[in-house]
């Protein structure tokens, strides 16, 4: 007797019905009152932004006007015949390019020195423990609240007694270290993990190598922020170079602008001074534009440091 095996046909699953597409939720219309408040806020922010920009705008258009148009009353809001003759006069009437080079030497040297001293001092105050550390640190921070005019006479006698008057080093000496820079770097370096520094020490790295290879790469926003602040301050410093310098060949650009004002005492030639002011401001504006992103990130990060 033979057994007959039955082969069952494979069962096929019925196709699933597609899910009905749901219509996207309809957006509620924005109330008119909210639209008006948002538009009013934008207008207010635009006005606030235009207020500090207006002097810069007036500086530029005044420097591009001719002497006759510059002295015209009422003044014009746009130069009818823009010219660069005032800039050429400013560059030739006084040794402008030499003074620009002097300012670059003074501001650049002061900035590099402040960065070096601030990073080293900030590292010591943040990662080393010694007797009187906090007292010394807050004593340095307290000097930030002294008006610069208070220390002008003692600094002058100190630099003059060292024989550094009328020299580049004499101009830069009081600004080779900065209390704000030390404070800023200390706050940033405190957030660097101690384990990273201890691991570097276990690998045989010295303190200077730790600072250069492990600490400095983590301080890019803080370094750029401090560099911008210090460069602009040293570039615009007027009282101290005027007090310590005697040779006009060493004058920075701010003192040369003062000479340019005395050179063009007539009102109709004051736009020459304005043209010189624009030229003198170009390096600081260029520094800010180049470092804008990192600078803003450093300011934002410094605002949340404890």
C-alpha positions in Angstrom: 0.0 0.0 0.0 1.5 3.2 -1.2 1.2 6.4 0.7 0.3 9.4 -1.3 1.7 12.6 0.0 -0.2 15.7 -0.4 1.7 18.8 -1.3 0.0 21.9 -0.1 0.2 25.0 -2.3 2.2 27.9 -0.7 -0.1 30.5 0.8 0.5 34.0 -0.3 -0.1 36.9 2.0 -2.5 39.5 0.7 -0.9 42.8 0.0 -1.4 45.4 2.7 -3.6 48.3 1.8 -1.5 51.5 1.7 -2.1 53.8 4.6 -4.1 56.9 3.8 -1.9 59.9 3.5 -2.6 62.4 6.3 -2.7 66.0 5.3 0.0 68.1 6.9 -1.3 70.2 9.8 -2.4 73.6 8.7 -0.4 76.4 10.1 -2.3 78.8 12.2 -2.1 82.4 10.9 0.1 84.7 12.8 -1.9 87.3 14.6 -1.6 90.8 13.2 -0.6 92.1 16.6 2.4 89.7 16.7 3.5 90.7 13.2 3.4 94.4 14.1 5.4 93.8 17.3 8.1 91.8 15.4 8.4 94.4 12.7 8.6 97.1 15.4 11.4 95.2 17.1 13.4 94.9 13.9 13.0 98.6 13.3 14.2 99.4 16.8 17.2 97.1 16.4 18.0 98.8 13.0 17.9 102.2 14.6 20.1 101.1 17.5 22.6 99.6 15.0 22.6 102.8 12.9 23.4 105.1 15.8 27.0 103.9 16.3 27.5 103.6 12.5 26.5 107.1 11.7 29.7 108.8 12.9 31.7 106.3 10.7 29.5 107.1 7.7 29.9 110.8 8.2 33.7 110.3 8.5 33.8 108.5 5.2 31.7 110.9 3.2 33.5 114.0 4.7 36.8 112.6 3.7 35.6 112.1 0.1 34.3 115.7 -0.2 36.2 118.5 -1.8 37.2 121.4 0.5 34.4 123.6 -0.9 31.7 121.0 -0.4 33.1 120.1 3.0 32.6 123.7 4.3 29.2 124.1 2.7 26.3 125.0 4.9 23.9 123.2 5.2 26.0 120.1 4.7 25.3 117.5 2.0 24.5 113.9 2.9 26.3 112.5 -0.1 29.5 113.8 -1.8 28.6 115.2 -5.3 32.1 114.8 -6.6 34.0 112.2 -4.6 37.8 112.6 -4.6 40.8 111.0 -3.0 42.9 114.1 -3.0 42.5 114.5 0.8 44.0 111.0 1.4 47.0 111.8 -0.9 47.5 115.1 1.0 47.4 113.3 4.4 50.0 110.8 3.2 52.4 113.5 1.9 52.0 116.3 4.4 53.4 114.3 7.3 55.5 111.1 7.5 52.3 109.0 7.7 53.6 105.6 6.5 56.6 105.8 8.9 54.2 106.4 11.8 52.0 103.5 10.6 55.1 101.3 10.8 55.9 102.6 14.2 52.4 101.8 15.4 52.7 98.3 14.0 56.0 97.7 15.9 54.6 99.1 19.1 51.2 97.4 18.9 52.5 94.2 17.6 55.3 93.9 20.2 53.0 94.8 23.0 50.4 92.2 21.9 52.8 89.4 21.6 54.3 90.1 25.0 50.9 90.3 26.6 49.9 87.0 25.1 53.0 85.3 26.3 52.9 86.7 29.9 49.2 86.2 30.2 49.3 82.5 29.1 52.2 81.7 31.4 50.8 83.5 34.4 47.3 82.3 33.8 48.6 78.7 33.7 50.5 79.1 37.0 47.5 80.6 38.8 45.1 78.0 37.4 47.0 74.7 37.7 49.7 75.3 40.4 49.2 75.6 44.1 51.5 77.7 46.2 51.2 79.9 49.3 49.6 83.3 48.7 48.4 82.3 45.2 44.9 83.8 45.6 46.1 86.9 47.3 48.6 87.6 44.6 46.1 86.9 41.8 43.4 89.2 43.2 46.0 91.9 43.9 46.9 91.8 40.2 43.2 91.9 39.2 42.7 94.9 41.6 45.1 97.0 39.4 42.5 96.9 36.6 40.4 99.4 38.6 43.2 102.0 38.8 42.7 104.9 36.3 45.7 104.9 33.9 46.4 108.6 34.6 47.2 107.6 38.3 50.2 105.5 37.2 51.4 107.9 34.4 53.9 109.9 36.5 55.4 106.9 38.3 55.8 105.0 35.0 57.4 108.0 33.4 60.1 108.3 36.2 60.7 104.6 36.1 61.2 104.3 32.4 63.2 107.5 32.3 65.5 106.3 35.1 66.1 103.1 33.1 67.3 105.1 30.1 64.5 103.9 27.9 62.8 107.2 27.1 62.4 108.0 23.5 62.7 104.3 22.4 60.3 101.7 21.2 60.9 99.6 24.3 60.1 102.5 26.5 56.7 102.9 24.9 56.0 99.1 25.2 57.5 98.5 28.7 54.4 99.4 30.8 52.2 97.2 28.5 54.3 94.1 28.3 52.0 92.4 30.9 48.3 93.0 31.4 46.1 92.2 34.4 43.0 91.6 32.2 44.9 89.2 30.1 46.1 87.2 33.1 42.6 87.1 34.5 41.1 86.0 31.1 43.6 83.2 30.6 43.3 81.9 34.1 39.6 81.6 33.7 39.9 79.6 30.5 42.8 77.4 31.7 40.9 76.4 34.8 38.4 74.5 32.6 41.2 72.4 31.0 41.0 68.9 32.7 43.8 68.2 35.2 44.0 64.7 33.9 45.3 65.9 30.6 48.1 67.8 32.2 49.0 65.0 34.6 49.2 62.6 31.7 51.6 64.9 29.9 53.7 65.1 33.0 53.8 61.3 33.3 55.0 61.1 29.7 58.0 63.3 30.7 56.8 66.7 29.3 58.1 69.8 31.0 55.9 72.7 32.0 56.8 74.9 28.9 56.1 71.9 26.6 52.8 71.3 28.4 51.8 74.9 27.9 52.8 75.1 24.3 51.6 71.7 23.0 48.6 71.0 25.2 47.3 74.2 26.7 47.7 76.8 23.9 45.8 74.8 21.3 42.8 74.8 23.6 42.9 78.5 24.1 42.4 79.7 20.5 39.2 81.8 21.2 40.7 83.4 24.3 44.0 84.1 22.6 42.3 85.8 19.6 40.1 87.8 21.9 42.9 89.1 24.0 45.1 89.8 20.9 42.3 92.0 19.4 41.7 93.9 22.6 45.4 94.5 23.2 46.3 95.4 19.6 43.5 98.0 19.4 44.4 99.4 22.8 48.1 99.8 21.9 47.3 101.2 18.5 45.0 103.9 19.9 47.1 104.8 23.0 47.9 108.5 22.9 48.9 109.8 26.3 51.8 107.5 27.1 53.6 107.8 23.7 53.2 111.5 23.9 54.8 111.6 27.4 57.8 109.3 26.6 58.7 110.0 23.0 60.7 113.1 21.8 61.8 112.1 18.3 59.1 112.6 15.7 60.6 109.7 13.7 59.3 107.3 16.4 55.8 108.8 16.7 52.9 106.3 16.3 50.1 107.2 14.0 47.9 108.8 16.7 50.6 111.4 17.3 51.1 112.0 13.6 47.4 112.7 13.3 47.8 115.3 16.0 50.5 116.9 13.9 48.3 116.7 10.8 45.6 118.7 12.7 48.1 121.4 13.5 49.2 121.4 9.8 45.7 122.0 8.5 44.3 124.5 11.0 41.9 126.0 8.4 38.4 124.6 8.6 38.2 123.9 4.9 41.1 121.5 5.2 39.8 119.5 8.1 38.7 116.7 5.7 42.4 116.0 5.3 42.5 115.1 8.9 39.4 112.9 8.5 41.0 111.1 5.6 44.1 110.5 7.7 41.9 109.1 10.5 40.3 106.6 8.1 43.7 105.4 6.9 44.9 105.1 10.5 41.8 103.0 11.4 42.3 100.5 8.5 44.7 98.1 10.4 42.4 97.8 13.4 39.4 97.2 11.2 41.3 94.6 9.2 42.3 92.8 12.4 38.7 92.6 13.5 37.4 91.4 10.2 40.0 88.7 9.9 39.4 87.4 13.5 35.7 88.2 13.7 34.3 84.6 14.0 36.9 83.5 16.6 36.6 86.8 18.4 32.9 86.5 18.8 33.2 82.9 20.0 35.8 84.0 22.6 33.6 86.8 23.9 30.6 84.4 24.1 32.7 81.8 25.9 34.3 84.3 28.3 30.8 85.4 29.4 30.0 82.1 31.0 33.3 81.5 32.7 33.2 81.3 36.5 
